[in-house]
Amino acid sequence: MKKLNVITFVTNDYLDILKHFWLATLPEEVEDPTIKCVNVSGYHRHNPDKAKRLEVLRTDFICRQIKANFGENLMMIDADVAFAAPFVED
């Protein structure tokens, strides 16, 4: 079994994708990954003040997680959708 800590930034729409699809694509040796999500639904990229605040919060969160998980497997996802493997048979 491999321990995996996953850090991600999501909106409400992508939280369901993460929970119901992405987790199923992790390799079998990863059991019960620790997932820490920052819900960024209230921040809008087209609002410069909110976007700046989001980037500060994001950077601070990443730094704290690197320190807290130093020496362990840590995956940071900052993408709309990123699958580790196919989730349906061809």
PyMOL commands that place a pseudoatom at each C-alpha (Angstrom):
pseudoatom trace, name=CA, resn=MET, resi=1, chain=A, elem=C, hetatm=0, pos=[0.000, 0.000, 0.000]
pseudoatom trace, name=CA, resn=LYS, resi=2, chain=A, elem=C, hetatm=0, pos=[1.251, 3.466, -0.830]
pseudoatom trace, name=CA, resn=LYS, resi=3, chain=A, elem=C, hetatm=0, pos=[0.237, 6.538, 1.108]
pseudoatom trace, name=CA, resn=LEU, resi=4, chain=A, elem=C, hetatm=0, pos=[-0.790, 9.486, -1.044]
pseudoatom trace, name=CA, resn=ASN, resi=5, chain=A, elem=C, hetatm=0, pos=[-1.737, 12.990, 0.010]
pseudoatom trace, name=CA, resn=VAL, resi=6, chain=A, elem=C, hetatm=0, pos=[-3.648, 14.916, -2.649]
pseudoatom trace, name=CA, resn=ILE, resi=7, chain=A, elem=C, hetatm=0, pos=[-4.004, 18.688, -2.554]
pseudoatom trace, name=CA, resn=THR, resi=8, chain=A, elem=C, hetatm=0, pos=[-6.384, 20.320, -5.000]
pseudoatom trace, name=CA, resn=PHE, resi=9, chain=A, elem=C, hetatm=0, pos=[-8.328, 23.480, -5.674]
pseudoatom trace, name=CA, resn=VAL, resi=10, chain=A, elem=C, hetatm=0, pos=[-11.846, 22.926, -6.951]
pseudoatom trace, name=CA, resn=THR, resi=11, chain=A, elem=C, hetatm=0, pos=[-15.143, 24.600, -7.642]
pseudoatom trace, name=CA, resn=ASN, resi=12, chain=A, elem=C, hetatm=0, pos=[-18.364, 22.879, -6.658]
pseudoatom trace, name=CA, resn=ASP, resi=13, chain=A, elem=C, hetatm=0, pos=[-18.781, 21.474, -10.181]
pseudoatom trace, name=CA, resn=TYR, resi=14, chain=A, elem=C, hetatm=0, pos=[-15.405, 19.734, -10.183]
pseudoatom trace, name=CA, resn=LEU, resi=15, chain=A, elem=C, hetatm=0, pos=[-15.690, 18.360, -6.658]
pseudoatom trace, name=CA, resn=ASP, resi=16, chain=A, elem=C, hetatm=0, pos=[-18.126, 15.715, -7.928]
pseudoatom trace, name=CA, resn=ILE, resi=17, chain=A, elem=C, hetatm=0, pos=[-15.753, 14.787, -10.764]
pseudoatom trace, name=CA, resn=LEU, resi=18, chain=A, elem=C, hetatm=0, pos=[-12.918, 14.417, -8.269]
pseudoatom trace, name=CA, resn=LYS, resi=19, chain=A, elem=C, hetatm=0, pos=[-14.917, 12.225, -5.906]
pseudoatom trace, name=CA, resn=HIS, resi=20, chain=A, elem=C, hetatm=0, pos=[-16.788, 10.067, -8.408]
pseudoatom trace, name=CA, resn=PHE, resi=21, chain=A, elem=C, hetatm=0, pos=[-14.368, 9.703, -11.324]
pseudoatom trace, name=CA, resn=TRP, resi=22, chain=A, elem=C, hetatm=0, pos=[-10.806, 10.791, -10.532]
pseudoatom trace, name=CA, resn=LEU, resi=23, chain=A, elem=C, hetatm=0, pos=[-10.394, 8.658, -7.405]
pseudoatom trace, name=CA, resn=ALA, resi=24, chain=A, elem=C, hetatm=0, pos=[-11.249, 5.550, -9.423]
pseudoatom trace, name=CA, resn=THR, resi=25, chain=A, elem=C, hetatm=0, pos=[-8.267, 6.186, -11.711]
pseudoatom trace, name=CA, resn=LEU, resi=26, chain=A, elem=C, hetatm=0, pos=[-5.608, 6.001, -8.995]
pseudoatom trace, name=CA, resn=PRO, resi=27, chain=A, elem=C, hetatm=0, pos=[-3.346, 2.922, -9.091]
pseudoatom trace, name=CA, resn=GLU, resi=28, chain=A, elem=C, hetatm=0, pos=[-4.546, -0.025, -6.980]
pseudoatom trace, name=CA, resn=GLU, resi=29, chain=A, elem=C, hetatm=0, pos=[-1.584, 0.247, -4.606]
pseudoatom trace, name=CA, resn=VAL, resi=30, chain=A, elem=C, hetatm=0, pos=[-2.873, 3.642, -3.465]
pseudoatom trace, name=CA, resn=GLU, resi=31, chain=A, elem=C, hetatm=0, pos=[-5.440, 2.859, -0.812]
pseudoatom trace, name=CA, resn=ASP, resi=32, chain=A, elem=C, hetatm=0, pos=[-7.541, 5.469, 0.920]
pseudoatom trace, name=CA, resn=PRO, resi=33, chain=A, elem=C, hetatm=0, pos=[-5.701, 8.621, -0.208]
pseudoatom trace, name=CA, resn=THR, resi=34, chain=A, elem=C, hetatm=0, pos=[-5.883, 11.720, 1.948]
pseudoatom trace, name=CA, resn=ILE, resi=35, chain=A, elem=C, hetatm=0, pos=[-7.528, 14.475, -0.078]
pseudoatom trace, name=CA, resn=LYS, resi=36, chain=A, elem=C, hetatm=0, pos=[-7.503, 18.110, 0.967]
pseudoatom trace, name=CA, resn=CYS, resi=37, chain=A, elem=C, hetatm=0, pos=[-9.628, 20.350, -1.199]
pseudoatom trace, name=CA, resn=VAL, resi=38, chain=A, elem=C, hetatm=0, pos=[-9.844, 24.087, -1.191]
pseudoatom trace, name=CA, resn=ASN, resi=39, chain=A, elem=C, hetatm=0, pos=[-13.184, 25.113, -2.600]
pseudoatom trace, name=CA, resn=VAL, resi=40, chain=A, elem=C, hetatm=0, pos=[-12.570, 28.184, -4.745]
pseudoatom trace, name=CA, resn=SER, resi=41, chain=A, elem=C, hetatm=0, pos=[-16.161, 28.659, -5.915]
pseudoatom trace, name=CA, resn=GLY, resi=42, chain=A, elem=C, hetatm=0, pos=[-16.415, 32.139, -4.388]
pseudoatom trace, name=CA, resn=TYR, resi=43, chain=A, elem=C, hetatm=0, pos=[-13.430, 33.492, -6.303]
pseudoatom trace, name=CA, resn=HIS, resi=44, chain=A, elem=C, hetatm=0, pos=[-13.831, 34.795, -9.823]
pseudoatom trace, name=CA, resn=ARG, resi=45, chain=A, elem=C, hetatm=0, pos=[-10.849, 35.181, -12.091]
pseudoatom trace, name=CA, resn=HIS, resi=46, chain=A, elem=C, hetatm=0, pos=[-12.489, 38.125, -13.882]
pseudoatom trace, name=CA, resn=ASN, resi=47, chain=A, elem=C, hetatm=0, pos=[-12.452, 40.103, -10.609]
pseudoatom trace, name=CA, resn=PRO, resi=48, chain=A, elem=C, hetatm=0, pos=[-8.806, 41.220, -10.112]
pseudoatom trace, name=CA, resn=ASP, resi=49, chain=A, elem=C, hetatm=0, pos=[-9.101, 41.740, -6.342]
pseudoatom trace, name=CA, resn=LYS, resi=50, chain=A, elem=C, hetatm=0, pos=[-10.656, 38.325, -5.755]
pseudoatom trace, name=CA, resn=ALA, resi=51, chain=A, elem=C, hetatm=0, pos=[-8.184, 36.666, -8.112]
pseudoatom trace, name=CA, resn=LYS, resi=52, chain=A, elem=C, hetatm=0, pos=[-5.229, 38.185, -6.238]
pseudoatom trace, name=CA, resn=ARG, resi=53, chain=A, elem=C, hetatm=0, pos=[-6.643, 37.055, -2.899]
pseudoatom trace, name=CA, resn=LEU, resi=54, chain=A, elem=C, hetatm=0, pos=[-7.161, 33.540, -4.272]
pseudoatom trace, name=CA, resn=GLU, resi=55, chain=A, elem=C, hetatm=0, pos=[-3.532, 33.318, -5.404]
pseudoatom trace, name=CA, resn=VAL, resi=56, chain=A, elem=C, hetatm=0, pos=[-2.298, 34.397, -1.961]
pseudoatom trace, name=CA, resn=LEU, resi=57, chain=A, elem=C, hetatm=0, pos=[-4.507, 31.801, -0.256]
pseudoatom trace, name=CA, resn=ARG, resi=58, chain=A, elem=C, hetatm=0, pos=[-3.466, 29.123, -2.759]
pseudoatom trace, name=CA, resn=THR, resi=59, chain=A, elem=C, hetatm=0, pos=[0.255, 29.792, -2.275]
pseudoatom trace, name=CA, resn=ASP, resi=60, chain=A, elem=C, hetatm=0, pos=[-0.065, 29.834, 1.508]
pseudoatom trace, name=CA, resn=PHE, resi=61, chain=A, elem=C, hetatm=0, pos=[-2.017, 26.563, 1.486]
pseudoatom trace, name=CA, resn=ILE, resi=62, chain=A, elem=C, hetatm=0, pos=[0.529, 24.847, -0.780]
pseudoatom trace, name=CA, resn=CYS, resi=63, chain=A, elem=C, hetatm=0, pos=[3.447, 25.962, 1.410]
pseudoatom trace, name=CA, resn=ARG, resi=64, chain=A, elem=C, hetatm=0, pos=[1.741, 24.681, 4.577]
pseudoatom trace, name=CA, resn=GLN, resi=65, chain=A, elem=C, hetatm=0, pos=[0.956, 21.329, 2.940]
pseudoatom trace, name=CA, resn=ILE, resi=66, chain=A, elem=C, hetatm=0, pos=[4.523, 20.846, 1.684]
pseudoatom trace, name=CA, resn=LYS, resi=67, chain=A, elem=C, hetatm=0, pos=[5.821, 21.409, 5.206]
pseudoatom trace, name=CA, resn=ALA, resi=68, chain=A, elem=C, hetatm=0, pos=[3.169, 19.177, 6.791]
pseudoatom trace, name=CA, resn=ASN, resi=69, chain=A, elem=C, hetatm=0, pos=[3.755, 16.323, 4.313]
pseudoatom trace, name=CA, resn=PHE, resi=70, chain=A, elem=C, hetatm=0, pos=[7.519, 16.636, 3.849]
pseudoatom trace, name=CA, resn=GLY, resi=71, chain=A, elem=C, hetatm=0, pos=[9.005, 13.250, 2.923]
pseudoatom trace, name=CA, resn=GLU, resi=72, chain=A, elem=C, hetatm=0, pos=[5.649, 11.718, 2.000]
pseudoatom trace, name=CA, resn=ASN, resi=73, chain=A, elem=C, hetatm=0, pos=[3.946, 11.247, -1.369]
pseudoatom trace, name=CA, resn=LEU, resi=74, chain=A, elem=C, hetatm=0, pos=[2.225, 14.507, -2.213]
pseudoatom trace, name=CA, resn=MET, resi=75, chain=A, elem=C, hetatm=0, pos=[0.269, 15.297, -5.365]
pseudoatom trace, name=CA, resn=MET, resi=76, chain=A, elem=C, hetatm=0, pos=[-0.923, 18.810, -6.054]
pseudoatom trace, name=CA, resn=ILE, resi=77, chain=A, elem=C, hetatm=0, pos=[-3.561, 19.162, -8.730]
pseudoatom trace, name=CA, resn=ASP, resi=78, chain=A, elem=C, hetatm=0, pos=[-4.410, 22.557, -10.123]
pseudoatom trace, name=CA, resn=ALA, resi=79, chain=A, elem=C, hetatm=0, pos=[-6.233, 21.582, -13.272]
pseudoatom trace, name=CA, resn=ASP, resi=80, chain=A, elem=C, hetatm=0, pos=[-9.822, 21.253, -14.347]
pseudoatom trace, name=CA, resn=VAL, resi=81, chain=A, elem=C, hetatm=0, pos=[-9.637, 17.503, -14.883]
pseudoatom trace, name=CA, resn=ALA, resi=82, chain=A, elem=C, hetatm=0, pos=[-6.603, 15.243, -14.568]
pseudoatom trace, name=CA, resn=PHE, resi=83, chain=A, elem=C, hetatm=0, pos=[-7.050, 11.467, -14.711]
pseudoatom trace, name=CA, resn=ALA, resi=84, chain=A, elem=C, hetatm=0, pos=[-4.318, 9.079, -13.609]
pseudoatom trace, name=CA, resn=ALA, resi=85, chain=A, elem=C, hetatm=0, pos=[-5.630, 6.164, -15.720]
pseudoatom trace, name=CA, resn=PRO, resi=86, chain=A, elem=C, hetatm=0, pos=[-8.625, 5.223, -17.876]
pseudoatom trace, name=CA, resn=PHE, resi=87, chain=A, elem=C, hetatm=0, pos=[-11.815, 4.956, -15.831]
pseudoatom trace, name=CA, resn=VAL, resi=88, chain=A, elem=C, hetatm=0, pos=[-13.783, 2.875, -18.348]
pseudoatom trace, name=CA, resn=GLU, resi=89, chain=A, elem=C, hetatm=0, pos=[-12.833, -0.190, -20.353]
pseudoatom trace, name=CA, resn=ASP, resi=90, chain=A, elem=C, hetatm=0, pos=[-12.103, 0.331, -24.075]
for i in range(1, 90): cmd.bond("trace and resi %d" % i, "trace and resi %d" % (i + 1))
show_as sticks, trace
zoom trace
